[in-house]
Amino acid sequence: QSALTQPASVSGSPGQSITISCTGTSSDVGGYNYVSWYQHHPGKAPKLMIYEVSNRPSGVSNRFSGSKSGNTASLTISGLQAEDEADYYCSSYTSSSTLVFGTGTKVTVL
Amino acid sequence: EVQLVESGGGLVQPGGSLRLSCAASGFTFSNYWMHWVRQAPGKGLVWVSRINSDGRSTSYADSVKGRFTISRDNAKNTLYLQMNSLRAEDTAVFHCARGAGSYFNYWGQGTLVTVSS
């Protein structure tokens, strides 16, 4: 199972909006509404930000939103804040009944 | 409060074995599927394995199939990963994570496994 494709890095100024893409195939992202997103500060436990494409867990800021079109899912962070600087990973259920992560995106707040 | 604490990592020679543990607390462990996810140095997250709530069903990434075995002891609220025939490319931080359908809603901080001679 190949990793889903994400941009290596995305940056933005405080207050701006950024979008991270996550591209897979019809066997994973495109085939199921089972895409999730995780925020990871190195050395810490990853944190669930979005599940099942667009659902936000309790306690996650509404500045984070998710969507999907075809084989590509997206995570949008609006009103970018310094604390949002981290690595972000998408994940999808696959037709092999396994899970696959994206390649990861480093978000930098300028 | 949900807590997942991994242990058992360390330095092991190529071809060697190691058993990781993940102690769970703050929830009814026996109700949840559990997963192992790893991150090699400078690389991204990679799903490794999962086990269902009663331990009877397991699944593995192709890269570890036949070498790693996931198991659990619901009486001890503990998840395990037995790793055999270790290779240099298995060097990584291993996280356990609580499953919720198709996603992971709680994670541990991880334990470092280094495979080197």
HADDOCK unambig.tbl for C-alpha pairs under 7 A between the chains (distance, minus, plus):
assign (segid A and resid 34 and name CA) (segid B and resid 102 and name CA) 5.95 0.50 0.50
assign (segid A and resid 36 and name CA) (segid B and resid 103 and name CA) 6.24 0.50 0.50
assign (segid A and resid 43 and name CA) (segid B and resid 109 and name CA) 6.95 0.50 0.50
assign (segid A and resid 44 and name CA) (segid B and resid 109 and name CA) 5.24 0.50 0.50
assign (segid A and resid 45 and name CA) (segid B and resid 107 and name CA) 5.58 0.50 0.50
assign (segid A and resid 45 and name CA) (segid B and resid 108 and name CA) 5.38 0.50 0.50
assign (segid A and resid 45 and name CA) (segid B and resid 109 and name CA) 4.25 0.50 0.50
assign (segid A and resid 46 and name CA) (segid B and resid 107 and name CA) 6.19 0.50 0.50
assign (segid A and resid 48 and name CA) (segid B and resid 104 and name CA) 6.91 0.50 0.50
assign (segid A and resid 48 and name CA) (segid B and resid 105 and name CA) 5.71 0.50 0.50
assign (segid A and resid 51 and name CA) (segid B and resid 103 and name CA) 6.64 0.50 0.50
assign (segid A and resid 93 and name CA) (segid B and resid 102 and name CA) 5.92 0.50 0.50
assign (segid A and resid 99 and name CA) (segid B and resid 47 and name CA) 6.38 0.50 0.50
assign (segid A and resid 100 and name CA) (segid B and resid 46 and name CA) 6.99 0.50 0.50
assign (segid A and resid 100 and name CA) (segid B and resid 47 and name CA) 6.21 0.50 0.50
assign (segid A and resid 101 and name CA) (segid B and resid 45 and name CA) 6.35 0.50 0.50
assign (segid A and resid 101 and name CA) (segid B and resid 46 and name CA) 6.06 0.50 0.50
assign (segid A and resid 101 and name CA) (segid B and resid 47 and name CA) 6.94 0.50 0.50
assign (segid A and resid 103 and name CA) (segid B and resid 44 and name CA) 5.71 0.50 0.50
assign (segid A and resid 104 and name CA) (segid B and resid 44 and name CA) 5.86 0.50 0.50
